[in-house]
Each structure stands twice: as structure tokens, then as C-alpha cells.
Amino acid sequence: RITELCNEDRTKNADEISRLKLQLDKLPNAYIQTFNSFCARVIKEKGYILEDSEGKSVLDPSRIILDENELTIVRNKACTNAIESKYKDDILDESFLTLTKMFGDGRDDVNLSEVVLGIFLKLRSLPDYLGLLTNIQSQINEDDSTGRLSLYDIVFEDISVVVDAGLANSDKLRSAISSATFLSTPASDKKKKQALLDIVDAYDLYFLRCKKAMDEYASLTEIDESSKLKRTVDSLPVAKDKEGISGNLKYEALTKSKDISDGVNTVNELFAPIATMAILFKQYANIEKNPNGYNGSAQYMAFPMDIRDCLDSEYDVLIEEQKRRHACVSSLIELIRRTDKEYAVLKDKIGGMDYSDQEHIAYKILLLEEAYSYYRQKFVEIYIDEYQDNSSLQDAIVDEFSSNNVFRVGDVKQSIYKFRYANPYMFISRMNEYANGTNGSLSTLSCNFRSTREILDFVNVICEQVMTEKATEIEYDEKQRLNHPTNEKSGFVPNVVAIEAPQKGESDVTNIELMCEGVRTQVEKFVSMGYELRDICILSRKKKSLASISDYLNQSGFDSTVTESK
């Protein structure tokens, strides 16, 4: 296609033709290969610079990549050996026994082995997974020694969003209350407004105390401040009593309105931080039942109410529970480390490796100046296709020898390799970063030349309803929609045909017969519309289904054949 473009009469675009011809000249010398092939090439070209403490090469050139069946056997054996070694320790780890009870069934540790392997394989898609385990263990040790509740780091982060929103909404909420019409009787309306304003005043002071408490908590790290830590953790609910919120405040109900002009719904939305905190700490505010409208208002904050259980517990109870959890995590980390060692030993015995080994070795090589300098000089431009399916380790490999010269192409909506530890969040992160003009530029290819407008409209309608940031990691908005270049009608409008199966005993017709008849009806409809049989293609997940459909169509007078997919 580049050659065709160069041969076209483009006298007005001489610079573009010159650039394209230059690309053609460079094409034979380009590295066009899979990521694994590139890693293998790095190992072959620069593997000699990896040496052990005695200056000997750590790479064995006779190693081969094991197939997936072989790797499954080796990994399972490695994890089994790791678990058995824990049983053989001189001092049996109580937290390890807790893990066996949590994941075992009393007969074997198969479930525990699956959990360990699942985490282990996911970790191996990261650049320095053993270093990550070390950092996690260090954080656990620090929290246990200082008495810091790691759970509260998460809780306070969630609460701080509510507190900040409450402080930000204060003036707007007062204005909205004053402007809204709640009741038809002026005297009653005035009384309700004052009751709501009293709540806003009380919670203004409470939000300020909450912010102060969380700021103080965030600054406490030293061991000798553990008493302050405990006091700070208890400060959120206590702050309510100090401000007279407990027992002295009348919690006025909220009301919904169908009349947008009366401003009531605006009040309900701005009231969300107060409603959230009232529900969260209602036992401290003498609230037996959530006031009317508070649940609906709180939904505007999308706050995780399941954290109430930890807020209801005393600090000493929470810290002991945390230590027990940390002990189990430490035992799990130890199992993962032992699995890693056993896995390496077993691979050494059979002279094998996996693709993850290949990537980790290439990454270690590229950390060395001789290697990354060589490849930085070699590659003027780096192109990565299907970027949404890259792993964190693969991304780190490219970062080591790139220099703001990477062109990434992908579509996060097509990310299908998370089971192989692809990390589509990297794509989303870079996309948002580039969109803001940081570290790169973003080009959105929203024009689809492959499909008719009708097909694209159909896809957009479906995806707009099912693809949200929370459910699928990306919001299907105008930036993600697929657009036709001309927007002209050019084809058949897609539709979904549902075939309802009869209840058991109502009919002798089988499901496969119903499906075949449903397909025959659609084929007949398309033929009546002027389409030829050769224009119609039927796809199925199962080859057996296609054979049944083909036989049925042939018997019905529609010639059809089944072809093998490659």
C-alpha cells in the first residue's frame, strides 16, 4: 500500500512521498516481531553481560521454552512441594494452618495450591515481583509495630471524599435551601428550611473536626505516637458528641419533587455528604432509623457503606484482627517465595523455561547500561500494536530502552488477554495522560471503514448500555463511539432474534430443531429480500450445531455447506 501511495500523482505532497519512500527503504531492517521474539533476541544479542558474583554467565543457551501442558505439571509440582515444605518446618506456623483451613476441604490442599499459583503467576507479569513481596512484608511489619491500622488508610480516604464534598457544598446548600420551596404553607416551609439549615450548621463544624482528625492521623507514623494514633482513630464518632450532634439535633426528612423548578431535588443532591455521614455514624447521633430521603440522597456520593462494621469496632479489637490477618498474609507470601524457588529448581532439572522467564531475563539485561544504550541508539522509533494486551512487565521492558519515541496503537474495548495477565489499565492511564497533554499526544481513531453505518449504530446502542468505567474499565462515550465516514445508509439493520424454548413437557420439539427452524426463517427472509445464498454466512460456537443447521437447510431447499475455520 505504501508503494501504491508513492506511485500516485501527488505533486502537491512531495514531502509526504519522500517520507514514505524513506520508510520503504528502512522496512527490511526493521525489527518486526512478537514481544517474546524480541526478548529472545535481546537475550541472544546481549545475554553475555548478565553474570553472577563469580563473573560467570547465568544463562544456559540449551534451555527451551516448555509448552503449556509441561508448565502446568511443573508449576503444580512446585506449589505442592512448597506447601509440603511448610508442613515439615521445625516450628509449625499457626497462620499457615489457618490458610489450609480457609482454602482446604479437610482432605487435601488443592484449593490452597490454586490460590497460591494464581497469585504467583499474576505476580510474574510484574517487573520486580519479589521486590513487591518484600515491600508488602515491610509495610505489614511497620503497621504491626507502630499500631497503625492499614484498613483506616482506606476508610479515611473514602471518608475524606465525603468530608471535602460537605465543606465544598456548604454555601451552595444553604443557598439552595433558602431558594427551594418545600411546603405550600409559608409558615411550615420556613420552619422546614430552618431545620435543614440547623443541620448544615452542625455538620459544618463536624466536617471541620473530621478533616482535622484525618490530617492528624495521616501525620502519625512514629512508634511512640501509638497512643495518639488510637485517640485519632476514635475521633470521628466522638466528634459528633462534642458538637452536640448526638441527641440535640433534629434530623429533618428530605422530600422528592417532580417539579424541577422548586429546587428541592438540588437540595437533596447537595445534602448527600451530610446524609452519608448521618447514616454512617447514626448510632452516635441517636438515629434509630434513617430519616426519609437520606438513603436516596446518600446515593449521590456512591459511598461504600460496608465500612460501617470497622467503624463500629474499638481500636484495640481492630488492631488484633489486623495482626491475625497480617500473619496469614505473611504466611502466604512465604508460600509464594517457596513456590518461586521450587519452580526455578524444577525448570533447571529439565532445562526448561517459560515466556515469563524470557521477559524477566530480558528486563534484567536492559537494566544494564551497555544493553539499554545499545537499543536506544538502534531504535529511532518504536511501534507497539495491540497495546491493550501488554503486561506491566512488557511495558517496563520498553520503558528501559525507549526515549519518548514510542507509538502505541490499541483499543481497550478489545482487551481479551487479562487471563494472560494483560494490564489494560496501563492503556487507560496513558490515554488519559496523553489526552491532558502530558508526556505524549493522543490521536483517537473513531472512524470505522469496515462496517456499514447500520452495524455501527447497532454496536453503539449495545455498548452504550453495558460498557461503563466501573464494569468494563472504560466509559463508552462520544470518544469511544464507532462512527461511519459518510454516515450514509448502506446496509441491512442488524437485529437480535430470540427463540423461546417451550417448557418441559409442552412440546416434543428439541432445542436444536427450534434453532434450525429459526435460522431457516432468517435465511428465507434474506432470500426474499433479494440476497443470494452465497451472501449469507452462519457462524456458531460449536461445529456440531453448524452440521445440524446445514442438514436442515439442505432438506428445506437451501443449499449450504460447512467449512472448517482456520
C-alpha positions, -999 to +999 in steps of 0.1 A: +000+000+000+029+024+007+043+016-028+009+024-044+008+057-025+043+066-037+033+059-073+002+081-072+004+116-087+009+136-056+029+166-068+014+187-040+027+163-014+063+158-023+074+158+013+050+131+022+061+109-008+097+114+002+089+103+038+070+072+026+098+062+003+123+065+032+101+042+052+101+017+024+139+017+023+141+012+061+115-016+062+139-045+055+160-035+086+131-031+110+126-054+139+090-067+132+083-095+157+063-106+187+073-094+222+086-128+231+107-129+199+122-095+208+130-107+243+147-138+228+167-115+206+178-093+235+190-124+253+208-137+223+225-104+215+233-091+250+228-120+273+265-123+279+266-092+301+245-110+328+270-125+352+269-140+386+291-129+416+320-150+402+317-134+367+302-165+351+272-162+327+239-170+343+223-181+311+222-216+298+219-215+259+205-250+258+173-241+277+140-245+258+105-229+262+082-256+277+047-260+263+017-251+284+010-288+294+045-292+306+044-259+325+012-268+342+027-300+356+059-282+367+040-254+384+017-277+402+046-298+415+065-266+426+035-254+446+028-288+461+065-290+472+063-255+487+032-265+508+047-298+519+079-280+530+058-258+553+043-289+570+079-301+575+092-269+593+105-275+628+080-250+642+046-253+626+032-219+615-002-214+630-011-188+604-002-214+577-026-239+593-053-211+592-047-208+555-051-246+550-084-243+569-096-213+549-089-228+515-087-265+522-115-290+524-101-312+551-087-338+527-061-320+506-047-286+498-056-284+462-077-252+466-048-236+485-024-246+458-047-230+432-048-197+452-010-196+456-004-204+419-030-178+408-012-151+428+022-163+418+016-163+381-001-128+383+029-115+402+053-128+375+037-104+350+052-076+370+088-063+367+101-069+402+075-092+418+099-105+446+107-069+455+070-061+456+065-090+481+094-076+502+077-042+503+044-057+513+060-076+541+079-045+553+046-025+554+030-052+573+058-053+599+057-015+602+020-014+607+021-041+634+050-024+652+035+011+651-001+001+657-012+018+625-045+004+611-039+000+574-077-005+570-082+030+582-060+044+555-086+031+531-115+041+553-102+076+558-096+080+521-133+072+514-145+094+542-123+123+532-141+124+498-174+129+517-159+155+541-144+175+513-177+175+494-195+185+526-173+215+531-174+224+494-212+221+493-219+242+524-226+276+509-243+262+478-265+240+501-276+270+522-284+290+491-304+260+476-323+255+509-332+292+510-343+293+474-363+260+474-400+255+481-406+225+503-442+231+516-471+251+503-478+268+536-453+297+541-450+292+579-444+254+575-420+260+547-400+285+567-399+261+597-385+232+575-359+255+559-346+265+594-345+228+605-324+220+574-301+250+579-295+239+615-283+205+603-260+222+578-245+244+606-239+215+629-223+194+602-201+223+590-184+221+624-183+183+623-168+182+589-140+205+600-133+183+630-133+152+608-108+169+584-085+178+613-087+143+627-078+127+594-049+151+588-036+143+622-039+106+616-021+109+583+009+126+600+013+099+627+040+073+619+063+070+649+060+042+674+059+065+704+028+081+690+007+049+692-015+064+719-022+094+697-030+070+669-056+052+690-071+085+701-072+098+665-090+067+652-117+072+678-121+109+670-145+107+641-176+093+660-166+112+692-166+145+673-204+142+670-209+142+707-185+172+711-206+192+687-239+183+703-250+163+672-259+133+694-294+138+708-296+176+703-302+178+666-335+171+649-329+152+616-353+168+592-366+144+565-359+151+528-386+151+502-385+144+465-402+166+439-414+162+404-413+199+399-377+207+388-383+244+393-388+242+431-352+234+438-359+205+462-340+179+442-310+202+441-311+204+479-312+166+480-282+162+458-261+188+477-272+172+510-255+139+501-224+143+522-245+151+553-269+122+546-239+098+541-222+107+574-256+106+593-262+071+581-226+061+586-225+072+623-261+070+631-256+051+664-236+081+677-263+105+666-291+086+683-307+078+649-327+045+651-340+046+616-326+065+586-347+097+581-368+098+549-349+107+518-314+101+534-308+069+516-317+084+483-296+115+489-265+094+500-266+076+467-252+107+451-219+101+470-217+064+459-201+057+493-192+022+504-214+017+534-199-017+541-171+000+561-195+008+589-186-025+607-150-015+612-160+020+624-183+003+650-154-016+665-129-004+691-093+003+681-078-025+702-101-051+687-093-039+652-056-039+657-057-075+670-078-086+640-053-068+617-023-087+633-041-120+627-048-111+590-012-099+586+001-132+599-019-151+573-006-127+545+030-132+557+025-170+555+010-166+520+040-145+510+063-172+523+044-199+503+048-178+471+085-174+477+090-211+482+069-218+451+092-195+431+123-213+444+108-248+437+097-237+403+132-225+394+147-258+407+124-280+387+129-260+355+167-262+360+164-300+362+147-303+328+165-274+311+133-255+306+118-221+309+086-202+302+079-169+284+078-150+316+114-162+323+124-149+289+108-115+297+124-112+331+158-121+318+155-095+290+143-069+316+174-076+338+196-073+307+180-040+297+186-026+332+223-026+324+238+005+306+255-015+279+222-030+268+198-001+271+223+023+255+227-001+226+189-005+219+182+032+224+207+040+197+194+013+175+157+022+175+148+056+163+111+048+165+092+020+184+058+009+173+036-013+196+004-029+183-025-042+204-011-022+234-042-030+255-029-066+257+006-058+271+015-068+306+032-045+332+065-063+327+064-059+289+057-022+294+086-019+318+109-036+292+100-010+266+105+019+291+141+008+297+153+014+262+128+039+248+132+077+249+099+094+242+098+076+208+071+050+213+040+049+191+013+028+208-018+015+190-047-003+206-083-003+217-090-011+253-125-023+243-108-052+226-087-063+256-092-100+258-060-113+274-064-105+311-063-142+317-027-139+303-021-110+327-025-082+302-030-049+320-055-027+301-052-001+330-019+009+315-036+018+282-063+038+300-037+056+322-016+066+292-046+075+272-058+099+299-023+112+305-018+120+268-053+135+265-042+160+291-011+168+271+013+151+295+043+130+282+027+125+248-002+132+224-034+112+218-049+105+184-084+090+185-094+069+156-131+069+159-139+064+122-147+028+111-143+020+074-150-017+077-187-018+086-219-002+074-235+026+094-263+003+105-239-022+120-220+006+138-253+021+151-263-013+165-229-018+182-230+017+197-265+012+211-255-021+228-221-009+241-235+024+255-257+004+278-232-022+290-198-005+290-192+017+320-160+026+337-169+006+368-180-025+349-156-026+319-128-001+329-139+024+302-169+047+297-185+042+263-189+079+255-185+100+224-148+094+224-154+056+222-182+055+197-177+040+163-185+064+135-191+058+098-170+080+075-200+092+054-229+084+078-249+072+048-273+043+050-258+014+031-270-019+045-294-041+065-302-030+100-290-057+124-315-073+148-315-099+175-339-128+172-347-147+204-361-182+201-381-191+231-379-228+241-411-245+253-415-256+289-406-292+296-435-315+286-452-288+264-437-300+231-416-328+216-396-303+195-359-302+207-339-270+212-317-278+182-347-282+160-360-248+172-327-232+165-325-248+130-360-236+122-352-201+134-321-200+111-342-213+082-367-185+088-340-159+087-324-173+055-358-174+038-363-137+048-330-126+033-336-146+001-370-129-003-352-095+001-331-103-029-299-117-013-283-147-028-274-178-007-237-171-012-242-137+005-253-155+037-228-168+063-238-186+095-215-187+125-217-209+155-195-217+186-200-254+180-192-273+149-219-298+157-245-271+156-234-260+122-237-295+109-273-298+121-282-264+107-266-272+073-285-305+071-318-288+080-313-260+054-304-286+027-336-305+035-355-272+032-342-265-002-314-241+007-280-254-005-254-250+023-220-263+032-199-263+064-164-250+061-136-255+086-123-224+103-085-220+105 
